[in-house]
C-alpha cells in the first residue's frame, strides 16, 4: 500500500538566492497548479545554483512524491533534513518516500526523529499512521499496534489502519482485539478478501479452543463458518467431523470426515473415524474399507483389532 504526503509545503519564503537559472515564481506557480513535472524543472535548476536552499529541496521532495518518483523524493527530503534538521514536513516526506521504496527501517528512523516536531493533530496522525504501517511491514507488530492505536484515536474510520490493527493483534495472539478491528474494517470495506481471510482464521482458532474445552456445538458452528470460506482445508473438515461425532450427529460427521480424506488422503485418523461411524451404522463393508485404509497408513494394534472385529461381523452376517 503506497502512502502519500498530504501536508502543504510552505512556499511563502522570499528566495534568498535571488539569482540562478531557475525561475522561482514560475516554479511556485507550477507547483500550486499541480504541474509538478514543470515545477521540478525550475526547482532543480534553483537548488543546483543554490545548494544550501533547504526549502527548494523540500518542494522538490513533495513534487517527486506526487510524480511517484520515490527515490528522487527520498534524496530530496534527505538533503533538506541535512540542511535543516527541525522541519516536520521533511521528516514526514522522507519517511513516506522511503516507505514507498520498501525501506521501512529508514522510514521508521526518520519518523522517530520527526515526533518532537509534530505540533498539530494532523501532523501526529500522519506520523503515527505512516510509522505504524512501516512497523507493520517490518513485522514488528507490538510497535505497529502502539502507533496505529494512536492514529486511530486521532482519526477514526480509516479502513487501512483498522485492517492493519486487526492483523497486528492477530499476529500477537490477541484474537478478541483482532476480531474487533477486522470487523470494523470489513464493515467499511465488505469486499476485502484479506480482512475476510483473517476473520476466518480467527473463527478457526476460536473453534479449536472450543473443541479443546468440549464445547462441541460452539466449535462446530465456527468450523462450519470457516469451511464455507476455506473449503479446501482438510484439517478443518476433520475437526468439524470430530465436533459432529462427539455431538452424536453421525451423518454430518461422516460427510465432514469424507471431505477430509478427499483433501488429506494420508490422514489415517479420518479413515479410522469413518470406519467407526460406518460400524455404528452397521455398514460393515464400508467400515472395513475405512479401517483397512487407516491400518495401511498407521500400523496400530487398535486399528488392527477393529479390522478383525469387522471381518468377524461380516463373516457372521454371511453364515
N, C-alpha and C positions, 0 to 999 in steps of 0.2 A: 504494500500500500504506500503510494507516494504521498509525501507531505509537502505543503507549500507555505510560504511566508505570507501572512495576511496583515501584517502591520504596515503602517505607512512610513516610508522613508522620508525623513525631514530634509527638504531641499531648500528651506528658506535661509540659505547661507550666502553671504557675499563671497564670491570666488576670489580668494586671496591671491591666486596665482596670476590672474588678470591677463596673462599672455599665453600663447601656445597655439597649436594648430587647431585644436578642438573648439567648437563654439558652445560655450556653457549655456546660453539662453536657448539655443536651438536644441541642445541635449535635454534640458529641462522640459521644453515644450513636447518633444517626442515622448519623453517619459510619462508626462501627465496624460498624453493622448493614448497611452498603451502601445506606442510604436517602439517596442523595446529593442529590436534589432538596430533601428536607426539611432536610438539613444546610446546604444553600445558603441556605435561608430564614433560618436562625438566624445564620449567619456573615456574611451580607450586612448584617444589622442590627448585628452586633457591629463590623464594620470601619467602618460608617457612623458609629457612635458613637465609635469609637476608631481613627481613620485612620492611626495610627502602629503598629498592631498587625501586625507583619510575618508572624507565624505564621498569623494569620487569613487573610491574602491567599494564603499558601501552601496552606492547606487548601482555600480556595475554588478555587484553580487546579486542584488534584487532583480535586475534586468535578466541576468543569466538564469536565475531561478525561474522566472516567467517563461524563458525560452527553453527550459528544461535541459540546459547545458550545465549539469550539476558539478562537473569538475571545474569549470571556469568559475562557477559561482562560489565553490568552496575556496578556490585560490584567492578570489577577490575578497571574500569575507575574512579569510585568514590574514591577508595583508592589511585590511582595515584594523583588525584586532592588534596586529603588531604595531601599528601606528598609534592606536588609541585604545587602550585596554579596558575601558569602562563604559562601552556603549552596548546596551542590551540588544539592540537590533542586529549588530554584527555577530554577537554570540549566537542569537537565535537563528539568524540566517545561515551562519556557518554550520550550526547543529543540523538544520534541516537539509542543507546541501550534502553534508557527509552522511546523514541518514539515507538519503536517496541514492547514494553511492554504495550503500550497504557497509559503510564504515562506521558501525554502530558504537564502537569503543571511542573513536574520536568524537562522535556526536555527543555521547554522554559526558565526556571530559569537558567539552565546550559548554554544555548546558549546566554542568555543575558550577562552572565559573560564572555563568550568567545569572545564577539565582539571586545574588545580592544586588543585582541591578534591575531586577523585575519589580517595578514600582506599582503597577496597576493590576487589577484583577484580570484584565485581558492579557497582560504580559505573563502573569503567573499561570493562567490557563494554558497558553500556548507552550510555555516551558514544560509544565508537568505532562501535558498531552504528548509532546514530542519526545521528551526524555523517557516517559513511561513506555512509549512504543519502541524506543531503541532498546531499553532493558528487556522488553518482551522478546524482541528479535534475538537478543543475546542469550535468551533462556534464563535470565536472572529474574525469575517470577516474583520473589518477595519484593524486590526493588520496583519492579513494574507495577505491582499492586499498590505500593505506597504512593507512587506518583500518579497513577491513574485514578486512585481514590480521591486525591486532591483535585485533579482535573474535573472529576465528576461532581465534586462538591461545588465547584465554581460554575460549571455549566452542565446541566443535566440533559439527558436525552440524546447524547451523541452515540450513535449505534456502534461505531468502531471502538470507542472507549469501553462501552458496555460489553461488547463481544470479547475484547482482549482481557478485560477484568474477569469475565466468566471463565475463559480458557486458562488464565493465570491461576485462578483459585482452583480450578480442576487439577492443574499440574501440581499444586501444593496439597492436594487431597482434602481441600475444604469444599466438599460437594454441595453443602447447603448454600453457601455463598455463590458457588459456581452456578447452581441452578437459578438462583435469584437473578443474577445479572444476564445469564444467557436467555432466560425467558423474557426479560425486558428487551434484549436485543432482537429476539425473534418477533416480538410484538411490533417493533419498528421496521423490521425487515423480514417479512414472513418467508421470503424465497431463499434465505441464506442457507445453503447446504452445509456450510461449515458450522454454523450455530446448531442446526438440527443434529449434525453428527455428534457434537459434544453432549448435547442434551440426551441423545440416545445412549451414549456411553455412560452417562450418569445413571440412567434407568438400569442399565446392565449391572453397574456396580452396586446400586441400591438393592437390586434383585438378589445378588449374591449374598449380601448381608442379611436380607430377609430369609433366604434359603438356609443359611447357617443358623439363624435363630428359629428355624422351624415354622416360620410364618409363610406357609406354602401358598395360600391364596394371594397374599400380597406379592410374593415373589413371582407367581405365575402371571399376575396382571401386568407387572413391569416387564417381564420377559416377552409376553405377547406383544406389548407395545414395541419392545426393542426389535424382535424378529420381524415385525411388519416393515421396518425400515432397514433391517440388516438381514435379509432372508438367506444369505449365504454363510452365516456364522454357525457352523456345525456345533460348536461347543455350547452356544446359547440354546440351540434346539435341544441338546442333551439335557441341559439344566432345566429347561422348561418341561421336558419329559419327566424328570425327577419330581418336580413340583406336582405335576398332574398325577403321577403314580402314587406319591405319598398322600395325595388328597383323594385317592381311590377313583380317579377319573381315567379308567383303563383305556378306553378308545382314543381319548385325546392324547394320552401318554404314548400310545402305540404310534399315532401319527407323528408325534414330535420325535420319537426315537428313530422312526423310519427315515424322517428327513435328515436326522443327524448322521445316520450311516451312509446316506447318499452323499453327503458332503465330506464326511470323515470315515471312509470305509475301513480304516485301520483302528478305529476306536472300539476295542473289544468290549468295553463296558456297555456301549449302546446295544451291541448284539446280544450281550448277556441279559440286559434288561428286557429286550424284545422277547428273548426266549422265555423269560419269566412270565411276561404278560400273556403270551400265547399259551403257556402252560395253564395259567389261571383260567383262561377262556376255553380250555380243552381243545385247542387247535394244535395237536401234538406234532404233526408233520412240520408245521411252520416253526414250532418251538424247537424241535430237534435241529432244524437247519440253522436257526439262530445260535443255539448253544454250540453247535459244531464250529460255526464260524468264530465265535468267541474263543473256543478252545484252540483253534488254529492260530489265533493271534496271541493267545496268552495261555501257556501250558500250566493251568492252575488246577489243583486237585478238586476244588469245589465245583468248577465248571465241568470237569470230567465226571463227577458224581451226578451232575444234572443231566449230562448226555446219557449216562447209564440209566438213570431213572426214567427218562422219556422213552428210551428204547424199550424198556420193560413195559411201560404202559401201552406202547404201540403193539408190542408182542401180545399182550393180554387182550387188546381190542380185536386182534386178528384171530383169536382162538375160536 
